[in-house]
């Protein structure tokens, strides 16, 4: 094909560049709050079950909650954090514990 023919066929096409950059979603953290009634064993079980922590990690986070009054259970996107917080509240309510957790932007 000749160069002129190639150029005439390309004239009808419009080339555009997509300049939008894909942004990572912002991250949030799920915080567990200390109270005087929820057992340490229950907090460890929550951390293992909901946040997929091994026993050692769960114990460290639980001790941080106990000693500092608050601890980070995990860091995720907002939707995942909200879902995990709702699960924690449901499990705590079913077990009659006042365990509270919150979601905060990283």
TILUMKOL-373401 format. One record per residue: residue in three letters; x, y, z of N, C-alpha, C, O, CB in turn. Coordinates in nm, 3 decimals, padded with zeros to 5 digits. Glycine has a CB too. Layout:
BEGIN
code:ALA	nx:X	ny:Y	nz:Z	cax:X	cay:Y	caz:Z	cx:X	cy:Y	cz:Z	ox:X	oy:Y	oz:Z	cbx:X	cby:Y	cbz:Z
...
END
This chain:
BEGIN
code:UNK	nx:00.085	ny:-00.116	nz:00.000	cax:00.000	cay:00.000	caz:00.000	cx:00.090	cy:00.123	cz:00.000	ox:00.192	oy:00.127	oz:00.070	cbx:-00.097	cby:00.000	cbz:00.122
code:UNK	nx:00.054	ny:00.220	nz:-00.077	cax:00.136	cay:00.341	caz:-00.085	cx:00.117	cy:00.427	cz:00.038	ox:00.016	oy:00.417	oz:00.108	cbx:00.104	cby:00.420	cbz:-00.211
code:UNK	nx:00.215	ny:00.511	nz:00.063	cax:00.211	cay:00.601	caz:00.180	cx:00.094	cy:00.696	cz:00.172	ox:00.030	oy:00.722	oz:00.274	cbx:00.343	cby:00.680	cbz:00.191
code:UNK	nx:00.062	ny:00.749	nz:00.054	cax:-00.050	cay:00.843	caz:00.038	cx:-00.182	cy:00.775	cz:00.071	ox:-00.269	oy:00.834	oz:00.135	cbx:-00.053	cby:00.900	cbz:-00.106
code:UNK	nx:-00.197	ny:00.650	nz:00.025	cax:-00.321	cay:00.578	caz:00.050	cx:-00.338	cy:00.551	cz:00.201	ox:-00.447	oy:00.563	oz:00.256	cbx:-00.323	cby:00.446	cbz:-00.029
code:UNK	nx:-00.227	ny:00.516	nz:00.265	cax:-00.232	cay:00.493	caz:00.410	cx:-00.275	cy:00.619	cz:00.482	ox:-00.356	oy:00.613	oz:00.574	cbx:-00.097	cby:00.445	cbz:00.462
code:UNK	nx:-00.221	ny:00.734	nz:00.443	cax:-00.253	cay:00.861	caz:00.507	cx:-00.399	cy:00.898	cz:00.485	ox:-00.464	oy:00.947	oz:00.576	cbx:-00.161	cby:00.972	cbz:00.456
code:UNK	nx:-00.451	ny:00.876	nz:00.364	cax:-00.590	cay:00.913	caz:00.337	cx:-00.686	cy:00.824	cz:00.414	ox:-00.793	oy:00.871	oz:00.455	cbx:-00.619	cby:00.904	cbz:00.187
code:UNK	nx:-00.652	ny:00.697	nz:00.436	cax:-00.738	cay:00.607	caz:00.513	cx:-00.736	cy:00.645	cz:00.661	ox:-00.836	oy:00.626	oz:00.730	cbx:-00.695	cby:00.461	cbz:00.494
code:UNK	nx:-00.625	ny:00.696	nz:00.709	cax:-00.613	cay:00.732	caz:00.850	cx:-00.679	cy:00.865	cz:00.882	ox:-00.708	oy:00.892	oz:00.998	cbx:-00.467	cby:00.738	cbz:00.890
code:UNK	nx:-00.705	ny:00.949	nz:00.783	cax:-00.764	cay:01.081	caz:00.807	cx:-00.902	cy:01.071	cz:00.872	ox:-00.939	oy:01.159	oz:00.950	cbx:-00.773	cby:01.158	cbz:00.677
code:UNK	nx:-00.976	ny:00.970	nz:00.841	cax:-01.110	cay:00.956	caz:00.895	cx:-01.112	cy:00.911	cz:01.041	ox:-01.215	oy:00.921	oz:01.106	cbx:-01.187	cby:00.859	cbz:00.812
code:UNK	nx:-00.999	ny:00.864	nz:01.092	cax:-00.991	cay:00.815	caz:01.229	cx:-00.940	cy:00.925	cz:01.321	ox:-00.855	oy:01.006	oz:01.282	cbx:-00.901	cby:00.692	cbz:01.237
code:UNK	nx:-00.990	ny:00.926	nz:01.440	cax:-00.944	cay:01.021	caz:01.540	cx:-00.873	cy:00.943	cz:01.650	ox:-00.931	oy:00.853	oz:01.711	cbx:-01.061	cby:01.107	cbz:01.597
code:UNK	nx:-00.751	ny:00.979	nz:01.672	cax:-00.674	cay:00.913	caz:01.778	cx:-00.679	cy:01.000	cz:01.903	ox:-00.649	oy:01.119	oz:01.899	cbx:-00.526	cby:00.889	cbz:01.734
code:UNK	nx:-00.718	ny:00.939	nz:02.013	cax:-00.720	cay:01.011	caz:02.140	cx:-00.643	cy:00.930	cz:02.242	ox:-00.635	oy:00.808	oz:02.235	cbx:-00.865	cby:01.038	cbz:02.188
code:UNK	nx:-00.588	ny:01.001	nz:02.337	cax:-00.519	cay:00.935	caz:02.447	cx:-00.604	cy:00.950	cz:02.571	ox:-00.655	oy:01.057	oz:02.602	cbx:-00.377	cby:00.993	cbz:02.469
code:UNK	nx:-00.616	ny:00.840	nz:02.642	cax:-00.688	cay:00.844	caz:02.768	cx:-00.588	cy:00.883	cz:02.876	ox:-00.501	oy:00.804	oz:02.913	cbx:-00.757	cby:00.705	cbz:02.801
code:UNK	nx:-00.601	ny:01.004	nz:02.926	cax:-00.503	cay:01.056	caz:03.020	cx:-00.546	cy:01.039	cz:03.166	ox:-00.474	oy:01.080	oz:03.257	cbx:-00.478	cby:01.202	cbz:02.992
code:UNK	nx:-00.661	ny:00.980	nz:03.188	cax:-00.704	cay:00.963	caz:03.327	cx:-00.620	cy:00.854	cz:03.393	ox:-00.597	oy:00.747	oz:03.337	cbx:-00.856	cby:00.926	cbz:03.334
code:UNK	nx:-00.575	ny:00.885	nz:03.511	cax:-00.494	cay:00.790	caz:03.586	cx:-00.584	cy:00.717	cz:03.685	ox:-00.675	oy:00.775	oz:03.744	cbx:-00.377	cby:00.861	cbz:03.660
code:UNK	nx:-00.557	ny:00.591	nz:03.700	cax:-00.634	cay:00.512	caz:03.795	cx:-00.579	cy:00.540	cz:03.934	ox:-00.460	oy:00.523	oz:03.960	cbx:-00.627	cby:00.359	cbz:03.761
code:UNK	nx:-00.667	ny:00.583	nz:04.023	cax:-00.625	cay:00.612	caz:04.159	cx:-00.665	cy:00.498	cz:04.250	ox:-00.773	oy:00.441	oz:04.237	cbx:-00.685	cby:00.745	cbz:04.208
code:UNK	nx:-00.577	ny:00.466	nz:04.341	cax:-00.607	cay:00.365	caz:04.442	cx:-00.712	cy:00.424	cz:04.536	ox:-00.708	oy:00.543	oz:04.567	cbx:-00.478	cby:00.321	cbz:04.520
code:UNK	nx:-00.806	ny:00.342	nz:04.581	cax:-00.905	cay:00.395	caz:04.676	cx:-00.838	cy:00.431	cz:04.808	ox:-00.740	oy:00.367	oz:04.847	cbx:-01.019	cby:00.293	cbz:04.699
code:UNK	nx:-00.890	ny:00.531	nz:04.877	cax:-00.831	cay:00.567	caz:05.006	cx:-00.849	cy:00.453	cz:05.107	ox:-00.944	oy:00.376	oz:05.100	cbx:-00.894	cby:00.697	cbz:05.061
code:UNK	nx:-00.756	ny:00.445	nz:05.199	cax:-00.760	cay:00.338	caz:05.299	cx:-00.815	cy:00.391	cz:05.431	ox:-00.800	oy:00.508	oz:05.467	cbx:-00.620	cby:00.279	cbz:05.320
code:UNK	nx:-00.880	ny:00.300	nz:05.502	cax:-00.938	cay:00.330	caz:05.633	cx:-00.892	cy:00.222	cz:05.730	ox:-00.853	oy:00.113	oz:05.689	cbx:-01.094	cby:00.338	cbz:05.626
code:UNK	nx:-00.899	ny:00.254	nz:05.859	cax:-00.863	cay:00.154	caz:05.959	cx:-00.981	cy:00.126	cz:06.049	ox:-01.060	oy:00.215	oz:06.081	cbx:-00.742	cby:00.200	cbz:06.042
code:UNK	nx:-00.992	ny:00.000	nz:06.089	cax:-01.094	cay:-00.041	caz:06.186	cx:-01.028	cy:-00.038	cz:06.323	ox:-00.926	oy:-00.103	oz:06.345	cbx:-01.154	cby:-00.185	cbz:06.153
code:UNK	nx:-01.087	ny:00.039	nz:06.414	cax:-01.032	cay:00.054	caz:06.549	cx:-01.123	cy:-00.017	cz:06.649	ox:-01.245	oy:-00.001	oz:06.646	cbx:-01.017	cby:00.203	cbz:06.585
code:UNK	nx:-01.062	ny:-00.094	nz:06.737	cax:-01.136	cay:-00.156	caz:06.847	cx:-01.114	cy:-00.071	cz:06.971	ox:-01.003	oy:-00.024	oz:06.996	cbx:-01.091	cby:-00.305	cbz:06.871
code:UNK	nx:-01.221	ny:-00.051	nz:07.048	cax:-01.215	cay:00.034	caz:07.167	cx:-01.227	cy:-00.052	cz:07.293	ox:-01.305	oy:-00.147	oz:07.298	cbx:-01.328	cby:00.141	cbz:07.163
code:UNK	nx:-01.150	ny:-00.016	nz:07.392	cax:-01.152	cay:-00.089	caz:07.519	cx:-01.280	cy:-00.061	cz:07.598	ox:-01.335	oy:00.049	oz:07.593	cbx:-01.029	cby:-00.052	cbz:07.603
code:UNK	nx:-01.325	ny:-00.160	nz:07.669	cax:-01.434	cay:-00.142	caz:07.765	cx:-01.407	cy:-00.234	cz:07.883	ox:-01.317	oy:-00.319	oz:07.876	cbx:-01.575	cby:-00.171	cbz:07.700
code:UNK	nx:-01.483	ny:-00.220	nz:07.989	cax:-01.458	cay:-00.298	caz:08.110	cx:-01.532	cy:-00.432	cz:08.114	ox:-01.522	oy:-00.504	oz:08.213	cbx:-01.497	cby:-00.217	cbz:08.231
code:UNK	nx:-01.604	ny:-00.465	nz:08.008	cax:-01.689	cay:-00.585	caz:08.013	cx:-01.653	cy:-00.693	cz:07.911	ox:-01.668	oy:-00.811	oz:07.940	cbx:-01.830	cby:-00.545	cbz:07.992
code:UNK	nx:-01.606	ny:-00.654	nz:07.794	cax:-01.575	cay:-00.753	caz:07.690	cx:-01.451	cy:-00.831	cz:07.730	ox:-01.349	oy:-00.773	oz:07.768	cbx:-01.555	cby:-00.684	cbz:07.552
code:UNK	nx:-01.461	ny:-00.962	nz:07.721	cax:-01.348	cay:-01.045	caz:07.763	cx:-01.234	cy:-01.039	cz:07.660	ox:-01.256	oy:-01.018	oz:07.541	cbx:-01.393	cby:-01.192	cbz:07.783
code:UNK	nx:-01.115	ny:-01.059	nz:07.711	cax:-00.997	cay:-01.061	caz:07.623	cx:-01.007	cy:-01.175	cz:07.523	ox:-00.965	oy:-01.161	oz:07.408	cbx:-00.868	cby:-01.073	cbz:07.706
code:UNK	nx:-01.060	ny:-01.287	nz:07.566	cax:-01.074	cay:-01.403	caz:07.479	cx:-01.169	cy:-01.373	cz:07.362	ox:-01.146	oy:-01.416	oz:07.249	cbx:-01.126	cby:-01.524	cbz:07.558
code:UNK	nx:-01.276	ny:-01.299	nz:07.393	cax:-01.371	cay:-01.264	caz:07.287	cx:-01.305	cy:-01.171	cz:07.185	ox:-01.326	oy:-01.187	oz:07.064	cbx:-01.497	cby:-01.196	cbz:07.348
code:UNK	nx:-01.227	ny:-01.075	nz:07.231	cax:-01.158	cay:-00.983	caz:07.139	cx:-01.061	cy:-01.059	cz:07.052	ox:-01.052	oy:-01.034	oz:06.931	cbx:-01.084	cby:-00.872	cbz:07.218
code:UNK	nx:-00.987	ny:-01.153	nz:07.110	cax:-00.895	cay:-01.235	caz:07.031	cx:-00.972	cy:-01.316	cz:06.927	ox:-00.930	oy:-01.325	oz:06.812	cbx:-00.814	cby:-01.330	cbz:07.122
code:UNK	nx:-01.084	ny:-01.374	nz:06.968	cax:-01.166	cay:-01.453	caz:06.874	cx:-01.217	cy:-01.366	cz:06.759	ox:-01.218	oy:-01.410	oz:06.644	cbx:-01.285	cby:-01.517	cbz:06.948
code:UNK	nx:-01.258	ny:-01.243	nz:06.789	cax:-01.304	cay:-01.150	caz:06.685	cx:-01.190	cy:-01.120	cz:06.587	ox:-01.209	oy:-01.122	oz:06.465	cbx:-01.357	cby:-01.017	cbz:06.748
code:UNK	nx:-01.073	ny:-01.092	nz:06.642	cax:-00.958	cay:-01.060	caz:06.557	cx:-00.918	cy:-01.178	cz:06.468	ox:-00.877	oy:-01.159	oz:06.354	cbx:-00.839	cby:-01.018	cbz:06.644
code:UNK	nx:-00.930	ny:-01.298	nz:06.521	cax:-00.898	cay:-01.417	caz:06.441	cx:-01.005	cy:-01.444	cz:06.336	ox:-00.974	oy:-01.473	oz:06.221	cbx:-00.882	cby:-01.539	cbz:06.532
code:UNK	nx:-01.129	ny:-01.433	nz:06.376	cax:-01.240	cay:-01.470	caz:06.287	cx:-01.270	cy:-01.364	cz:06.182	ox:-01.281	oy:-01.395	oz:06.064	cbx:-01.363	cby:-01.496	cbz:06.369
code:UNK	nx:-01.283	ny:-01.240	nz:06.224	cax:-01.325	cay:-01.134	caz:06.132	cx:-01.207	cy:-01.073	cz:06.057	ox:-01.218	oy:-01.042	oz:05.938	cbx:-01.398	cby:-01.024	cbz:06.210
code:UNK	nx:-01.094	ny:-01.057	nz:06.127	cax:-00.980	cay:-00.988	caz:06.067	cx:-00.869	cy:-01.083	cz:06.023	ox:-00.763	oy:-01.038	oz:05.979	cbx:-00.925	cby:-00.888	cbz:06.163
code:UNK	nx:-00.892	ny:-01.214	nz:06.036	cax:-00.800	cay:-01.318	caz:05.989	cx:-00.658	cy:-01.304	cz:06.046	ox:-00.559	oy:-01.326	oz:05.977	cbx:-00.793	cby:-01.315	cbz:05.839
code:UNK	nx:-00.651	ny:-01.267	nz:06.174	cax:-00.522	cay:-01.258	caz:06.243	cx:-00.490	cy:-01.395	cz:06.302	ox:-00.579	oy:-01.470	oz:06.341	cbx:-00.525	cby:-01.148	cbz:06.355
code:UNK	nx:-00.359	ny:-01.427	nz:06.307	cax:-00.323	cay:-01.549	caz:06.378	cx:-00.327	cy:-01.517	cz:06.528	ox:-00.340	oy:-01.401	oz:06.567	cbx:-00.180	cby:-01.602	cbz:06.334
code:UNK	nx:-00.316	ny:-01.619	nz:06.611	cax:-00.333	cay:-01.600	caz:06.754	cx:-00.232	cy:-01.500	cz:06.811	ox:-00.267	oy:-01.419	oz:06.897	cbx:-00.319	cby:-01.732	cbz:06.826
code:UNK	nx:-00.110	ny:-01.506	nz:06.764	cax:-00.006	cay:-01.414	caz:06.813	cx:-00.039	cy:-01.268	cz:06.778	ox:-00.032	oy:-01.180	oz:06.864	cbx:00.131	cby:-01.453	cbz:06.754
code:UNK	nx:-00.076	ny:-01.244	nz:06.653	cax:-00.112	cay:-01.108	caz:06.611	cx:-00.237	cy:-01.059	cz:06.686	ox:-00.242	oy:-00.945	oz:06.731	cbx:-00.137	cby:-01.103	cbz:06.459
code:UNK	nx:-00.335	ny:-01.147	nz:06.699	cax:-00.459	cay:-01.111	caz:06.767	cx:-00.432	cy:-01.074	cz:06.913	ox:-00.491	oy:-00.980	oz:06.966	cbx:-00.560	cby:-01.226	cbz:06.760
code:UNK	nx:-00.344	ny:-01.148	nz:06.977	cax:-00.310	cay:-01.120	caz:07.116	cx:-00.241	cy:-00.985	cz:07.129	ox:-00.268	oy:-00.910	oz:07.223	cbx:-00.221	cby:-01.231	cbz:07.173
code:UNK	nx:-00.152	ny:-00.953	nz:07.036	cax:-00.083	cay:-00.823	caz:07.039	cx:-00.182	cy:-00.708	cz:07.024	ox:-00.174	oy:-00.609	oz:07.097	cbx:00.023	cby:-00.816	cbz:06.927
code:UNK	nx:-00.275	ny:-00.721	nz:06.928	cax:-00.373	cay:-00.615	caz:06.908	cx:-00.463	cy:-00.603	cz:07.031	ox:-00.494	oy:-00.492	oz:07.075	cbx:-00.458	cby:-00.643	cbz:06.781
code:UNK	nx:-00.506	ny:-00.717	nz:07.086	cax:-00.592	cay:-00.715	caz:07.205	cx:-00.521	cy:-00.647	cz:07.322	ox:-00.583	oy:-00.568	oz:07.394	cbx:-00.632	cby:-00.859	cbz:07.245
code:UNK	nx:-00.394	ny:-00.676	nz:07.341	cax:-00.319	cay:-00.612	caz:07.450	cx:-00.306	cy:-00.462	cz:07.427	ox:-00.310	oy:-00.384	oz:07.523	cbx:-00.180	cby:-00.675	cbz:07.463
code:UNK	nx:-00.291	ny:-00.422	nz:07.302	cax:-00.285	cay:-00.280	caz:07.270	cx:-00.418	cy:-00.213	cz:07.303	ox:-00.420	oy:-00.102	oz:07.357	cbx:-00.250	cby:-00.259	cbz:07.122
code:UNK	nx:-00.527	ny:-00.279	nz:07.271	cax:-00.660	cay:-00.226	caz:07.304	cx:-00.673	cy:-00.215	cz:07.456	ox:-00.720	oy:-00.114	oz:07.508	cbx:-00.774	cby:-00.318	cbz:07.245
code:UNK	nx:-00.632	ny:-00.318	nz:07.525	cax:-00.644	cay:-00.322	caz:07.671	cx:-00.559	cy:-00.214	cz:07.740	ox:-00.604	oy:-00.149	oz:07.833	cbx:-00.603	cby:-00.460	cbz:07.722
code:UNK	nx:-00.435	ny:-00.198	nz:07.692	cax:-00.342	cay:-00.105	caz:07.758	cx:-00.356	cy:00.039	cz:07.710	ox:-00.344	oy:00.132	oz:07.790	cbx:-00.201	cby:-00.151	cbz:07.736
code:UNK	nx:-00.382	ny:00.059	nz:07.582	cax:-00.388	cay:00.194	caz:07.525	cx:-00.530	cy:00.247	cz:07.511	ox:-00.551	oy:00.367	oz:07.489	cbx:-00.320	cby:00.195	cbz:07.389
code:UNK	nx:-00.628	ny:00.158	nz:07.523	cax:-00.767	cay:00.199	caz:07.509	cx:-00.821	cy:00.188	cz:07.368	ox:-00.941	oy:00.200	oz:07.346	cbx:-00.781	cby:00.339	cbz:07.555
code:UNK	nx:-00.732	ny:00.164	nz:07.273	cax:-00.773	cay:00.153	caz:07.133	cx:-00.665	cy:00.074	cz:07.058	ox:-00.547	oy:00.079	oz:07.094	cbx:-00.795	cby:00.294	cbz:07.068
code:UNK	nx:-00.706	ny:00.003	nz:06.955	cax:-00.611	cay:-00.074	caz:06.875	cx:-00.660	cy:-00.089	cz:06.733	ox:-00.781	oy:-00.092	oz:06.707	cbx:-00.586	cby:-00.211	cbz:06.936
code:UNK	nx:-00.566	ny:-00.100	nz:06.640	cax:-00.600	cay:-00.114	caz:06.498	cx:-00.620	cy:-00.262	cz:06.467	ox:-00.528	oy:-00.343	oz:06.480	cbx:-00.489	cby:-00.053	cbz:06.407
code:UNK	nx:-00.741	ny:-00.295	nz:06.426	cax:-00.773	cay:-00.434	caz:06.391	cx:-00.732	cy:-00.464	cz:06.246	ox:-00.694	oy:-00.577	oz:06.215	cbx:-00.923	cby:-00.461	cbz:06.409
code:UNK	nx:-00.739	ny:-00.363	nz:06.160	cax:-00.701	cay:-00.384	caz:06.020	cx:-00.716	cy:-00.257	cz:05.940	ox:-00.782	oy:-00.162	oz:05.982	cbx:-00.784	cby:-00.495	cbz:05.959
code:UNK	nx:-00.654	ny:-00.257	nz:05.821	cax:-00.661	cay:-00.143	caz:05.730	cx:-00.710	cy:-00.195	cz:05.595	ox:-00.652	oy:-00.287	oz:05.537	cbx:-00.521	cby:-00.072	cbz:05.716
code:UNK	nx:-00.818	ny:-00.134	nz:05.547	cax:-00.884	cay:-00.178	caz:05.425	cx:-00.947	cy:-00.058	cz:05.353	ox:-00.932	oy:00.056	oz:05.397	cbx:-00.992	cby:-00.285	cbz:05.456
code:UNK	nx:-01.016	ny:-00.085	nz:05.243	cax:-01.094	cay:00.019	caz:05.179	cx:-01.216	cy:00.047	cz:05.267	ox:-01.249	oy:-00.031	oz:05.356	cbx:-01.137	cby:-00.023	cbz:05.034
code:UNK	nx:-01.282	ny:00.159	nz:05.243	cax:-01.392	cay:00.203	caz:05.329	cx:-01.504	cy:00.098	cz:05.337	ox:-01.554	oy:00.070	oz:05.446	cbx:-01.449	cby:00.334	cbz:05.279
code:UNK	nx:-01.542	ny:00.042	nz:05.224	cax:-01.654	cay:-00.053	caz:05.223	cx:-01.622	cy:-00.178	cz:05.305	ox:-01.707	oy:-00.229	oz:05.377	cbx:-01.688	cby:-00.093	cbz:05.079
code:UNK	nx:-01.499	ny:-00.226	nz:05.293	cax:-01.460	cay:-00.344	caz:05.369	cx:-01.457	cy:-00.312	cz:05.518	ox:-01.501	oy:-00.392	oz:05.599	cbx:-01.322	cby:-00.396	cbz:05.323
code:UNK	nx:-01.403	ny:-00.195	nz:05.553	cax:-01.401	cay:-00.153	caz:05.694	cx:-01.541	cy:-00.146	cz:05.752	ox:-01.566	oy:-00.195	oz:05.862	cbx:-01.331	cby:-00.018	cbz:05.709
code:UNK	nx:-01.632	ny:-00.085	nz:05.680	cax:-01.769	cay:-00.072	caz:05.729	cx:-01.834	cy:-00.208	cz:05.748	ox:-01.907	oy:-00.230	oz:05.844	cbx:-01.852	cby:00.014	cbz:05.634
code:UNK	nx:-01.808	ny:-00.299	nz:05.655	cax:-01.864	cay:-00.433	caz:05.665	cx:-01.808	cy:-00.507	cz:05.787	ox:-01.883	oy:-00.568	oz:05.863	cbx:-01.836	cby:-00.513	cbz:05.538
code:UNK	nx:-01.677	ny:-00.501	nz:05.805	cax:-01.614	cay:-00.569	caz:05.919	cx:-01.661	cy:-00.508	cz:06.051	ox:-01.684	oy:-00.581	oz:06.147	cbx:-01.460	cby:-00.561	cbz:05.908
code:UNK	nx:-01.675	ny:-00.376	nz:06.057	cax:-01.725	cay:-00.311	caz:06.179	cx:-01.866	cy:-00.358	cz:06.210	ox:-01.899	oy:-00.383	oz:06.326	cbx:-01.721	cby:-00.157	cbz:06.165
code:UNK	nx:-01.950	ny:-00.370	nz:06.109	cax:-02.088	cay:-00.417	caz:06.130	cx:-02.088	cy:-00.561	cz:06.180	ox:-02.168	oy:-00.596	oz:06.267	cbx:-02.170	cby:-00.405	cbz:06.000
code:UNK	nx:-02.001	ny:-00.645	nz:06.126	cax:-01.991	cay:-00.784	caz:06.170	cx:-01.949	cy:-00.789	cz:06.317	ox:-02.005	oy:-00.865	oz:06.396	cbx:-01.892	cby:-00.862	cbz:06.082
code:UNK	nx:-01.848	ny:-00.708	nz:06.353	cax:-01.801	cay:-00.704	caz:06.492	cx:-01.915	cy:-00.665	cz:06.585	ox:-01.936	oy:-00.729	oz:06.688	cbx:-01.684	cby:-00.605	cbz:06.508
code:UNK	nx:-01.989	ny:-00.560	nz:06.549	cax:-02.099	cay:-00.514	caz:06.634	cx:-02.208	cy:-00.622	cz:06.647	ox:-02.263	oy:-00.642	oz:06.755	cbx:-02.160	cby:-00.385	cbz:06.577
code:UNK	nx:-02.238	ny:-00.691	nz:06.537	cax:-02.338	cay:-00.799	caz:06.541	cx:-02.293	cy:-00.914	cz:06.631	ox:-02.371	oy:-00.963	oz:06.713	cbx:-02.366	cby:-00.851	cbz:06.400
code:UNK	nx:-02.168	ny:-00.956	nz:06.615	cax:-02.117	cay:-01.066	caz:06.698	cx:-02.112	cy:-01.027	cz:06.845	ox:-02.144	oy:-01.108	oz:06.933	cbx:-01.978	cby:-01.110	cbz:06.650
code:UNK	nx:-02.072	ny:-00.904	nz:06.873	cax:-02.066	cay:-00.857	caz:07.012	cx:-02.206	cy:-00.852	cz:07.072	ox:-02.226	oy:-00.893	oz:07.187	cbx:-02.000	cby:-00.718	cbz:07.020
code:UNK	nx:-02.302	ny:-00.804	nz:06.995	cax:-02.440	cay:-00.795	caz:07.045	cx:-02.495	cy:-00.935	cz:07.072	ox:-02.560	oy:-00.957	oz:07.174	cbx:-02.531	cby:-00.722	cbz:06.943
code:UNK	nx:-02.468	ny:-01.031	nz:06.982	cax:-02.514	cay:-01.168	caz:07.001	cx:-02.454	cy:-01.230	cz:07.127	ox:-02.518	oy:-01.311	oz:07.194	cbx:-02.479	cby:-01.253	cbz:06.879
code:UNK	nx:-02.331	ny:-01.193	nz:07.159	cax:-02.263	cay:-01.247	caz:07.277	cx:-02.282	cy:-01.159	cz:07.401	ox:-02.225	oy:-01.185	oz:07.507	cbx:-02.115	cby:-01.262	cbz:07.250
code:UNK	nx:-02.363	ny:-01.056	nz:07.385	cax:-02.397	cay:-00.962	caz:07.493	cx:-02.275	cy:-00.890	cz:07.549	ox:-02.261	oy:-00.871	oz:07.670	cbx:-02.467	cby:-01.037	cbz:07.605
code:UNK	nx:-02.186	ny:-00.848	nz:07.458	cax:-02.072	cay:-00.766	caz:07.494	cx:-02.091	cy:-00.626	cz:07.434	ox:-02.150	oy:-00.613	oz:07.327	cbx:-01.937	cby:-00.830	cbz:07.445
code:UNK	nx:-02.041	ny:-00.524	nz:07.503	cax:-02.054	cay:-00.388	caz:07.450	cx:-01.936	cy:-00.346	cz:07.360	ox:-01.913	oy:-00.226	oz:07.341	cbx:-02.067	cby:-00.290	cbz:07.564
code:UNK	nx:-01.862	ny:-00.442	nz:07.306	cax:-01.744	cay:-00.410	caz:07.226	cx:-01.781	cy:-00.311	cz:07.116	ox:-01.880	oy:-00.328	oz:07.044	cbx:-01.683	cby:-00.539	cbz:07.164
code:UNK	nx:-01.701	ny:-00.208	nz:07.106	cax:-01.725	cay:-00.102	caz:07.009	cx:-01.606	cy:-00.093	cz:06.916	ox:-01.491	oy:-00.106	oz:06.958	cbx:-01.752	cby:00.033	cbz:07.080
code:UNK	nx:-01.635	ny:-00.070	nz:06.787	cax:-01.528	cay:-00.042	caz:06.693	cx:-01.571	cy:00.073	cz:06.605	ox:-01.690	oy:00.100	oz:06.589	cbx:-01.494	cby:-00.168	cbz:06.609
code:UNK	nx:-01.473	ny:00.139	nz:06.548	cax:-01.501	cay:00.253	caz:06.461	cx:-01.413	cy:00.246	cz:06.338	ox:-01.317	oy:00.169	oz:06.334	cbx:-01.480	cby:00.387	cbz:06.537
code:UNK	nx:-01.447	ny:00.327	nz:06.238	cax:-01.372	cay:00.334	caz:06.114	cx:-01.317	cy:00.475	cz:06.102	ox:-01.388	oy:00.573	oz:06.122	cbx:-01.461	cby:00.297	cbz:05.992
code:UNK	nx:-01.189	ny:00.483	nz:06.068	cax:-01.123	cay:00.614	caz:06.058	cx:-01.030	cy:00.614	cz:05.936	ox:-00.964	oy:00.514	oz:05.908	cbx:-01.042	cby:00.646	cbz:06.189
code:UNK	nx:-01.026	ny:00.724	nz:05.865	cax:-00.939	cay:00.735	caz:05.748	cx:-00.793	cy:00.731	cz:05.791	ox:-00.755	oy:00.792	oz:05.892	cbx:-00.969	cby:00.865	cbz:05.669
code:UNK	nx:-00.713	ny:00.659	nz:05.714	cax:-00.570	cay:00.647	caz:05.744	cx:-00.500	cy:00.779	cz:05.718	ox:-00.379	oy:00.789	oz:05.737	cbx:-00.505	cby:00.534	cbz:05.659
END
